[in-house]
Amino acid sequence: MDTDYRNILPDASKIADQIRREYKEVPRIGYVLGSGWGDVVHAVEGARTIAYSRLQGMPRCGVEGHAGNFVFGKLGGEEVVIQQGRFHMYEGHPAAASVLPVGIMKLLGVEAIVLTNAAGGVNREFSVGDLMILEDHINLTNQNPLVGACPTKQFPVFVDMTHIYDSSLSELVGSICSDMQIPCRRGVYLQVLGPSFETPAEIRAFRTLGADAVGMSTAIEAIYARYLKLRVVGISCITNMAAGISGAELKHADVLKESKSREQMFSGLLKKIAEGYSVIKER
């Protein structure tokens, strides 16, 4: 196995080796669960949970709604690994630590990654409860997980981001949402550092920049996944309208409540993505 891409994540291979000692199957799809997306783990067949706390070198999750586990097993007939808990940069983690699980998934054999999140709606035509398939993103964190990486012929750091989100996977998600009658949009996601919510003036600026939704994750994970040559699809749940649109005060508890009310729907969607992946994975 080529190890060139490990140079900015020295713990990734050690952690992957620890996991292989406990779980021998090779996952093909990786899921990164945002706030309120956690119910899908109950649909995993033969689920094997490995807590981050058991893995030497693994950071700890410190945000409500992020459990802090890898869950392995079969979903929709495919071997999967689910990242149940993120490491946000606003917790003090560097960008490299935030994308560490993506690197671990790559080393374990993952080919495609599904990034989910809870987001604030910037586009006034969106409604709370809509899903948004990411067509593109804007990274306003002022951080990049490839900083410090040593470029190689196979893994250059000047990675083309023109088509960062896989069109076949995005079409699959859109088709599934249509079949499940889930309100689904397409748009541009903007990642900020956080942890404070944005001001109304910032939201107006983001709308001018072309953003449709805003959140505090996902973009840097997508960058790193693209660097690792993974197929990427991103899905946001619009859990609230962003500052200044509805006039309501923004609270993290309300974001969790809104996303958790749709957990069963999210679970069904993510299972069907796994079922459909076998059809499109050669495209």
N, C-alpha and C positions, 0 to 999 in steps of 0.2 A: 504493500500500500504506500502510495506517495505521501510523504509527511510534510511537504513544503508548507501547507496551509496551517500547520500547528504553531508556527513560530510566534504568534502574538497571544496564544492561549496555552501556556506551558502546562496547565493543570488538566486540559481537556483529555489528553490521551490516558493520563493516570486514572481519571474518573471513569472514562469509558472502559478501561481494563477492569476496574472494580465492579462495574455493572455486568460485564460479560461473565464474571465468575458466578453471578447470581441468576442471570437470564441469558439463555443460549440462543434464542431465536433472533432473527435479523429483522428489525422493523423497516418498513419501506416508506411509511408516511409519518411525519412528525406533526403534532399539534401543539401550538402554544396558546394556552387558555388565558384570556383576559378576565376581568372581573365579571362574575355572573355566568361564565361559560362552563363551570366545573361539573355540571350534572352529567356530561357525556361519559365520565369515567364509569358510571354505573351501567353503561351499555357495553362495556368492554368484556369480551369473553375470555375466561381464564386470566383475569386481571392479576398482575403482580405489581405491587406498589413498593417502590424503593424511595424512602425518605431522603431528602437532601442531607439531613443531619447525620445519616449513616455513611455518607461519602466524603472521604478525606479530600480537602481542597475545595469543597463546594460551599459557596456563600449561603447565607440564610435569608429567607424572605421576611420582610418586616411590615408588610402592608395587609390590612384586613381584606379578605376575599381571595388571598393567594396562599394555598395550603402548603406548598413546599415539598412536592413529590414528583418523581417520575412514575408514570403508570404504563405498564407494558401489557400487551395482549392482542387479541384479534377484534377488529371493528369492521363490520361489513365485509368480512372474509379476508381482510388484509391485516398483516402484522403492523402494529402501530406503536408509537411511543408518544405519550402525552406529557407535556411540561405543565404541571399543575402548580403554577407560581412563578412570577417573574422577579427579576432583580432590576429595579428602576434606578436610573441615575440620580433621581432626586433623593434617594436613600443614602447617597454618598458613594455608590458603586461607580467605578470607571466604566467607560463604554465597553471595554473588553470583557469585564465581568458580566455586564448586562447581556452580552451575546454568547457567553460561555455555553449555555445549554444547546444553542444551535450548533456549535462546534462539536459538542458531544454527540448530538444526534447524527451528524454527518459521519463521524467515526464509527458509529454503531451500524451504519448502512442505509440511513434515510436518503431517499431520492427526491422527495417533495415535502414541502412544509406549509402548513396552514396557520397563518397568524391571525389571531382574533383579539378584539379589544372592545372596551366600552368607550364611546366618544361623544363629544358635544357637537351638536349640529350647528354648522356655520351657514349653510345654505338655507335660506328662509323657506324654501319649498319642501324641505325635509320635515318629518314629524317624528316625535318620540316613539320608539318602537320599530322604526325602519331599520333594515340592514343596508349597509353600503359596501359594495365590492370595490376594493381599491383599484383604480386605474393607474394611479401615480401617487407620489407623495412629495412633500416638502419637509426637509429636515432643518428645523430651526433650533436644534439643541446646541449648535456650535461644537458638536463632537462627532467623531467618526470612528467606528471600531477598527478601521484599517490603519489608523495612525500608528507608526512604529513597525508595521509589517515589512518584511524583507521581500521585495518583488522577485518572482521567479518566472520562468517561461510559461509554466502551467498555471500559476496563480499570480498574475500581475495585479498590482494594487490599483492601477488605473482602469478600474472595471467599468465597462459600459453599462449605464443605468437606463438606457432608452426603453428597454422592454423588461423592466425589473419584475413586473407581475405577469405571470404566465397566462396567455390568452385562452388556452384550452381549459385550464383549471378554472379561470374566471367564468368562462362560458358554462362550464359544468355547474358551478355554484348558482349562476343565474337561472339555469334550467331547473335545478332542484327547487329553488325558491318559488319559481313559477308553479311547479307541480304541487308544492306544499302551501301555496297561496300566502307566502310570506312577503310582505311589502319590501321590495328590494330596489335600491338605487345604485348608481355607479358614480364615483367621484374621486376627488383628490383629498388625501388625508395629510394633515399637517401635524408633525410632532414637535412639541415644546418640551423644555426640560422639567417644568413644574417645580415644587408640588402645588404652588398656589394656582388657583384657577385664573383664567385670563380676564383682562379688563374689557369693557365694551369697546374702548378705542382699539385695543389689540385685535379684537374680533373683526371690527370693521376693516382693519389693515389686512388681516388674513383673508377676508373675503375679496379684497382688491387683488391680493396675490393669486387668487384662484382656488383657495381652499374651500372644501365643502364640509369637512369635519375636522375636529381638533382633539388631540389626546397626548398622552405622555409616554408612549411606547411605540413599538412596531417598526418605525422607519429604519432605525439602526439595525434591527434584527433582519429586516429585508435586505439591507445593504450587505450584511455579513453573509446571509444565505446566498445571495447572488454571487458574491466572491467565491463561495464554496461550490458554485455551479449547481445549486439546488433549484428545483422549480418552486416558485413562490406564489401563493394566493393570500390576499388579505381581506378580512371581513370585519367591519365595524358594526356594532349595535349602537344606534343613536339613543342614548339613555337620557339625554337632556338637551335642551336648546342652549346654545352658548350664551355667555354674558351679554346682556343688553337686548336680547331678542324677545324673550318672554317677560322679562322684568322680575322673574323669580330669583331668589337667592340660591346659589349653587352650593350643594353639600355632598360630600363623598357618600354619606349614608343613603342619600336619595339615588345616587348612581347605582349603588349596590342593590337597592330595593327594586329599581326598575329593571336591571339586568337579570336578577334572580327570578323575577316573575315570568321570564321567558326561557328559563333553563331547559325545560322539557322540549321546547321547540328547537333550541340550539342543539340539543343532544341528537334529535332526529336529523337535523341538517348535516351535522358532522359525520354521522353514521353513513348517510347517503353519499357524502363526498368520498368516503372510503370505498363504498360499493361501486361508485362510478369511476374510480381511479384506474381500475384494471382495464377499462375500455379505452381510456385516453392516454395511458402512460407511454405508449410507443409514439405518440404524435410529436 
